[in-house]
Amino acid sequence: MLRRYLFHNFRVVFALDRWIRRRFTKAGLLILGGLIAAGVFGIDTKQTFAYQLFSLLLALLLLAIISSWFFRVRFTARRDLPQFATVGETLHYRVQVQNHTRKLQRGLTLRENIKSPLPSFETFLRAKEPGYEKRNLFDKYVGYPRWAWLRRTLKGAEIAEQSLPPIPPSLIMKNEKFKIQNDNILSFQSSFSIKMTLMPLRRGYVHFTSMTFARPDPFGLFNALYTLDMSDSLLVLPKRYPVSEISLSGSRKYQRGGVHLAMSVGDTEEFVSLREYRPGDPLRHIHWKSWAKLGKPVVKEFQDEFFVRHALILDTFTEQAVGESFEAAVSVAASFASAPRSHEVLLDLMLVGTQAYCFTSGRGLAPTAKLLEVLACVEACTDQPFSQLHSLVMEHAASLSGCVCVLLNWEFSRQHLVQLLKNAGIPLLVVVISETELEIDSEKFPEVHVLPLDAIGEKLDKLYD
């Protein structure tokens, strides 16, 4: 009960802290701190003169706040965002700003506003922030560091605010233009471009909601704000490690649907002959010209195909909806998905989210970028059994030439899945993401490799050594 009460008060503390930091400049924060201190020590007006300092600082802050009410500007802006970003890699993009007033606007700061959902109480209880084990008992119980970490992670990105040079007006008379050009402005232009710096903190979509122009009052204490509603989104892809070409000694397997499915990947030509329609034939195979000529339905017959098909299996089953191990597993899966491979190989990404999914990438089908988009948005599965993944994998096992498994644990159900794939004669590469040391029978499971959280890149680089 107490923890739930504290949790809901975190939001109040955060909202107040955010308002103060957005509104007050560094000098304003110093004055505000002095005001509070003077108020505490100046309660007894007979013993101290601190109340006089309190009155002076209060009047100064009130003047600063009132002056901010007269901030009147009108801007338009446009973001030039790239298609993708990557977790942990600094991204630069540009913002075009246009001043629709008749005045030269100086002393402005540009701030980007991102949608920042707050964590639920259930997520708060399950999550463990980095360094949780080293926290003292008070921090572990109250959990404000964990709440702050969750809020920052859910926000998705940090964008540094940028100070703007003087922005010339777009609505201007000829004599005003001459005045501006002689006012230490090197070049006159109606719009201005500024470079912004973004650091992605997590994968998935980063939602921009608006941008705010801030300008301090003449005393430099309190910011006047002008907010421009501008919705945009940027997809952040998972972090990826360098991985060499996956080498699995699998042979070509029979694929139901042949070339029509594989889009020319295989050993034979697609079209074989025409034949009469049989119940169950797909409508897309109907040869309409022959039907019109003969007066009865005729379908095109295709030769079934044999080609190489690999599966990339991602284990999404974990108790923590937000956790380092799961994010590391997604990054490893993304690394394998983007690893170089022959154009004749199809890759199936298999995972379980709200339901079982199988996404196929290869020549003529979805490009690798589509698999990375899927991995960017995948969520941990906290309420379904691991057997859901069993069913999905074994349904496609007969058509697989090889399989890469990225697992979060090495308990019985995971071992059983690996053993089933081995019994089916499918070449395997299995990696297990682990925070602790794992004991694995290397004689029984020589294809299993453990990747410690603190050395994933190093271990992946030596995977084929």
C-alpha positions in Angstrom: 0.0 0.0 0.0 2.8 2.4 0.9 4.7 1.6 -2.2 1.7 2.3 -4.4 1.2 5.6 -2.6 4.9 6.5 -3.1 4.7 5.4 -6.8 1.8 7.8 -7.6 3.6 10.7 -5.8 6.6 10.1 -8.1 4.5 11.6 -10.9 3.8 14.7 -8.9 7.5 15.2 -8.1 8.5 14.6 -11.7 5.9 17.1 -13.1 6.9 19.8 -10.6 10.6 19.2 -11.3 10.0 19.3 -15.1 8.1 22.5 -14.9 10.8 24.2 -12.7 13.6 23.1 -15.0 11.8 24.3 -18.2 10.7 27.6 -16.8 13.7 28.8 -14.7 17.1 29.6 -16.0 20.2 28.6 -14.0 20.3 32.1 -12.5 16.6 31.8 -11.8 17.1 28.5 -10.0 19.7 30.2 -7.9 17.3 33.1 -7.0 14.5 30.5 -6.3 16.8 28.6 -3.9 17.7 31.9 -2.2 14.0 32.8 -1.9 13.2 29.5 -0.2 16.2 29.8 2.2 15.3 33.4 3.0 11.7 32.4 3.7 12.8 29.6 6.1 15.2 31.8 8.0 13.1 35.0 7.9 10.0 33.7 9.7 11.0 35.5 12.9 11.3 39.1 11.7 12.6 40.3 15.1 15.6 38.0 15.1 16.8 38.3 11.5 16.6 40.6 8.5 16.3 37.6 6.1 12.7 38.6 5.4 13.9 41.7 3.6 16.0 39.5 1.3 12.9 37.3 0.8 10.8 40.3 -0.2 13.5 41.5 -2.7 13.9 38.1 -4.3 10.2 37.6 -4.5 9.6 40.9 -6.2 12.4 40.1 -8.7 10.9 36.8 -9.6 7.4 38.2 -9.9 8.7 40.9 -12.3 10.5 38.2 -14.4 7.3 36.1 -14.5 5.1 39.0 -15.4 7.4 40.1 -18.2 7.2 36.6 -19.8 3.5 37.2 -20.4 4.4 39.7 -23.1 6.4 37.2 -25.2 4.6 37.3 -28.6 6.1 35.4 -31.6 4.8 33.3 -34.5 7.0 30.6 -36.0 6.6 27.7 -38.4 9.0 24.8 -38.5 9.8 21.6 -40.3 11.8 18.6 -39.2 14.0 16.7 -41.7 14.2 13.3 -40.1 15.9 10.2 -41.5 14.0 7.0 -42.0 15.7 5.1 -39.2 18.0 5.6 -36.2 19.9 3.0 -34.2 20.0 2.5 -30.4 23.2 4.1 -28.9 24.2 5.9 -32.1 24.1 9.7 -32.2 21.8 11.0 -34.9 21.8 14.5 -36.4 18.9 16.0 -38.2 17.9 19.5 -39.2 15.0 21.8 -38.3 13.9 24.5 -40.7 12.5 27.6 -38.7 10.7 30.6 -40.2 9.9 33.8 -38.3 6.5 35.2 -39.2 6.8 38.5 -37.3 8.3 41.9 -38.3 11.0 41.7 -35.6 14.4 40.1 -35.4 14.1 37.4 -32.8 17.1 37.0 -30.5 18.1 34.9 -27.5 16.0 31.9 -28.4 16.5 28.3 -27.4 14.9 25.4 -29.2 13.7 22.4 -27.3 12.1 19.2 -28.8 9.2 17.6 -26.9 8.8 13.8 -27.1 5.9 11.7 -25.9 7.0 10.3 -22.6 4.6 7.6 -21.3 4.9 6.9 -17.5 5.5 3.4 -16.3 2.6 1.4 -14.8 2.8 0.1 -11.3 3.0 -3.5 -12.5 6.0 -2.7 -14.7 7.6 -0.8 -11.9 7.4 -3.8 -9.5 8.8 -6.2 -12.1 11.6 -4.1 -13.6 15.2 -4.0 -12.2 17.3 -1.0 -13.3 21.0 -1.5 -14.1 23.0 -1.6 -10.8 19.9 -2.7 -8.8 22.0 -5.2 -6.8 24.2 -2.4 -5.5 21.4 -0.2 -4.3 20.8 0.3 -0.6 17.7 -1.1 1.0 15.9 2.2 1.1 16.3 2.8 -2.7 15.3 -0.8 -3.4 12.1 -0.4 -1.4 11.1 3.1 -2.4 12.4 2.7 -6.0 12.7 6.2 -7.2 15.9 5.5 -9.2 14.1 2.6 -10.8 11.1 4.8 -11.7 13.4 7.5 -13.1 15.2 4.9 -15.2 11.9 3.4 -16.5 10.6 6.9 -17.4 13.8 7.8 -19.3 13.8 4.5 -21.1 10.1 4.7 -22.2 10.8 8.3 -23.4 13.0 6.7 -26.1 15.5 9.5 -26.8 17.4 12.5 -25.4 17.6 15.6 -27.6 19.9 18.4 -26.7 18.4 21.8 -26.7 20.0 24.3 -29.1 20.6 28.0 -28.8 19.4 29.8 -31.9 21.2 32.7 -33.6 19.1 35.8 -34.4 16.3 34.8 -36.7 15.3 37.5 -39.2 11.7 38.1 -40.0 9.9 37.0 -43.2 7.4 39.9 -43.1 9.6 42.9 -43.6 9.6 46.2 -45.4 12.6 47.4 -47.5 13.8 50.0 -45.0 13.6 47.4 -42.2 15.6 44.9 -44.3 18.4 47.5 -44.6 18.4 48.1 -40.9 18.7 44.3 -40.2 21.5 43.9 -42.6 23.5 46.5 -40.8 22.8 45.0 -37.4 25.7 42.5 -37.4 23.6 39.9 -39.4 25.9 38.6 -42.1 23.2 37.3 -44.4 19.5 37.9 -44.7 17.1 35.0 -45.2 13.5 34.4 -44.3 14.0 30.9 -43.0 16.8 29.3 -40.9 18.1 25.8 -40.5 19.6 24.4 -37.3 21.2 21.0 -36.6 19.7 19.0 -33.7 21.4 16.1 -31.9 19.4 13.0 -30.8 20.6 10.1 -28.8 18.2 7.0 -29.1 17.8 5.3 -25.7 15.7 2.3 -26.8 14.4 0.6 -29.9 10.9 1.3 -31.3 9.1 4.4 -32.3 10.1 7.8 -30.9 7.1 10.1 -31.1 7.7 13.9 -31.4 4.7 15.9 -30.2 5.9 19.5 -30.4 8.8 21.9 -30.2 9.2 24.8 -27.8 11.0 28.1 -28.3 12.2 29.6 -25.0 13.5 33.1 -24.3 14.5 34.4 -20.9 13.1 37.7 -19.5 15.3 40.8 -19.4 16.6 39.7 -15.9 17.6 36.3 -17.3 15.6 34.4 -14.6 12.4 33.1 -16.1 11.7 31.6 -19.5 8.8 32.6 -21.7 7.7 29.7 -23.9 6.2 29.4 -27.3 5.1 25.8 -28.2 4.5 24.7 -31.8 2.5 21.5 -32.2 4.4 19.2 -34.6 3.8 15.5 -34.7 6.5 13.2 -36.2 7.8 9.8 -35.5 11.2 8.1 -35.9 11.8 4.3 -35.9 14.8 3.3 -33.8 16.3 0.0 -34.8 18.0 -2.4 -32.3 21.7 -2.2 -31.7 23.6 -4.5 -34.0 26.9 -6.3 -33.6 29.3 -7.3 -36.4 28.5 -10.9 -37.3 30.1 -12.9 -40.1 28.1 -15.0 -42.6 26.1 -17.7 -40.9 27.5 -21.1 -41.8 25.1 -23.9 -41.4 25.7 -27.2 -43.3 22.1 -27.7 -44.4 20.8 -28.9 -47.7 18.0 -27.6 -49.9 14.5 -28.6 -48.7 11.2 -29.1 -50.5 9.1 -25.9 -50.2 5.4 -26.0 -50.7 4.3 -23.4 -53.2 7.6 -23.6 -55.2 8.9 -20.6 -57.1 5.7 -18.7 -56.6 6.7 -18.5 -53.0 10.4 -18.3 -53.5 10.2 -15.7 -56.2 12.8 -17.4 -58.5 15.1 -18.7 -55.7 15.7 -22.4 -56.5 16.5 -25.0 -59.0 13.7 -25.0 -61.6 11.5 -22.8 -63.7 8.2 -21.5 -62.3 5.5 -22.3 -64.9 5.0 -25.9 -66.0 1.7 -26.3 -67.8 -2.0 -25.6 -67.9 -4.6 -28.0 -66.5 -8.3 -28.1 -65.5 -9.4 -26.5 -62.3 -9.6 -28.7 -59.2 -11.5 -27.8 -56.0 -9.1 -26.1 -53.7 -6.8 -24.5 -56.3 -6.1 -20.8 -55.5 -8.0 -18.3 -57.6 -4.8 -16.4 -58.4 -3.6 -19.4 -60.4 -6.6 -19.3 -62.8 -5.6 -18.6 -66.5 -8.4 -16.3 -67.5 -7.7 -16.3 -71.3 -7.9 -20.1 -71.5 -11.1 -20.1 -69.4 -12.7 -17.6 -71.9 -11.6 -19.7 -74.8 -12.6 -23.1 -73.5 -15.6 -22.1 -71.5 -14.4 -23.9 -68.3 -11.9 -22.9 -65.6 -8.2 -23.6 -66.3 -5.3 -23.1 -63.9 -1.6 -22.7 -64.3 0.5 -25.5 -62.8 3.8 -24.7 -61.0 6.8 -26.9 -60.3 7.4 -27.3 -56.6 10.8 -25.9 -55.5 13.8 -27.0 -53.5 15.9 -24.2 -51.9 17.7 -23.2 -48.7 15.7 -21.8 -45.9 17.0 -20.8 -42.5 15.0 -19.9 -39.4 16.0 -17.2 -36.8 14.1 -18.0 -33.6 13.9 -15.3 -30.9 12.9 -16.3 -27.4 10.6 -13.5 -26.1 9.4 -15.3 -22.9 10.6 -13.5 -19.8 9.1 -12.3 -16.5 10.3 -8.7 -17.0 8.6 -6.6 -19.6 11.7 -4.3 -19.6 15.1 -5.8 -19.0 18.7 -5.9 -20.1 18.6 -9.6 -21.1 15.6 -9.3 -23.4 17.0 -6.1 -25.1 20.4 -7.9 -25.6 18.6 -10.9 -27.2 16.7 -8.6 -29.6 20.1 -7.0 -30.5 21.7 -10.3 -31.1 18.7 -11.4 -33.3 19.0 -8.2 -35.3 22.7 -8.8 -35.8 22.0 -12.3 -37.2 19.2 -10.9 -39.4 21.5 -8.3 -40.9 24.5 -10.6 -41.3 25.6 -11.3 -44.9 24.0 -14.3 -46.6 23.7 -15.8 -50.0 20.9 -14.4 -52.2 19.6 -17.9 -52.6 18.8 -18.2 -48.8 15.5 -17.3 -47.3 15.3 -16.3 -43.7 12.3 -16.8 -41.4 12.1 -14.7 -38.3 10.0 -16.7 -35.7 8.8 -15.2 -32.4 5.8 -14.9 -30.2 4.2 -11.6 -29.2 0.4 -11.2 -28.8 0.4 -14.3 -31.1 2.8 -16.5 -33.0 4.6 -14.7 -35.9 6.7 -15.9 -38.8 8.2 -13.2 -41.1 10.2 -14.2 -44.2 13.0 -12.3 -45.8 14.9 -13.0 -49.0 15.1 -12.3 -52.7 11.7 -11.2 -54.0 10.1 -11.2 -50.6 10.6 -8.7 -47.7 14.0 -7.1 -47.5 16.2 -7.4 -44.4 15.1 -3.9 -43.3 11.6 -5.2 -42.8 12.9 -7.8 -40.3 14.8 -5.1 -38.4 11.5 -3.0 -38.3 9.7 -6.0 -36.8 12.5 -6.5 -34.2 12.4 -2.8 -33.4 8.8 -3.2 -32.2 8.8 -6.6 -30.6 7.8 -6.8 -27.0 8.5 -9.3 -24.2 5.9 -12.1 -23.7 5.1 -12.3 -20.0 1.8 -14.1 -20.0 2.1 -17.1 -22.3 3.9 -20.4 -22.0 7.1 -21.3 -24.0 5.2 -24.1 -25.7 3.7 -21.4 -28.0 7.1 -21.1 -29.7 7.4 -24.9 -29.8 4.3 -25.2 -31.9 5.4 -22.4 -34.3 8.9 -23.8 -34.9 7.8 -27.4 -35.4 5.1 -26.4 -37.8 7.9 -25.1 -40.2 10.6 -27.6 -39.2 10.2 -29.8 -42.3 11.1 -27.0 -44.7 14.1 -25.7 -42.7 17.7 -26.2 -43.9 19.2 -24.6 -40.7 18.2 -22.8 -37.6 19.7 -20.0 -35.4 18.2 -19.8 -31.9 18.5 -16.8 -29.5 17.4 -17.9 -26.1 17.0 -16.1 -22.7 17.4 -19.2 -20.5 18.6 -22.8 -20.6 16.0 -24.6 -18.6 14.2 -27.8 -19.6 11.7 -26.4 -22.1 14.5 -24.6 -24.1 16.6 -27.7 -24.0 13.7 -29.8 -25.2 13.1 -27.5 -28.2 16.8 -27.7 -29.2 16.7 -31.5 -28.9 13.6 -31.7 -31.1 15.3 -29.7 -33.8 18.5 -31.8 -33.5 16.4 -35.0 -33.8 14.8 -33.5 -37.0 18.3 -33.3 -38.5 18.4 -29.5 -38.7 21.8 -27.9 -38.3 21.7 -25.5 -35.4 23.5 -22.5 -33.9 22.2 -21.7 -30.4 23.1 -18.6 -28.3 21.9 -18.1 -24.8 21.9 -14.6 -23.3 22.8 -14.9 -19.6 23.6 -12.5 -16.7 25.4 -15.3 -14.8 27.6 -18.3 -15.7 25.8 -21.3 -17.1 26.8 -24.9 -17.1 26.0 -26.5 -20.5 26.9 -30.1 -21.5 29.2 -29.3 -24.4 29.2 -33.0 -25.5 25.5 -33.2 -25.7 24.9 -29.7 -27.0 28.1 -28.6 -28.9 26.1 -26.0 -30.9 25.1 -24.0 -27.8 27.1 -20.9 -26.9 26.6 -18.6 -23.9 26.8 -14.9 -24.4 27.4 -12.9 -21.1 25.7 -9.6 -21.0 28.9 -7.7 -20.5 30.8 -9.3 -23.5 28.2 -10.0 -26.2 30.1 -8.2 -29.0 33.3 -10.0 -28.1 31.7 -13.4 -28.0 29.8 -12.9 -31.2 33.0 -11.9 -33.0 34.6 -15.2 -31.9 31.6 -17.4 -32.6 33.1 -19.2 -35.5 36.7 -19.4 -34.3 
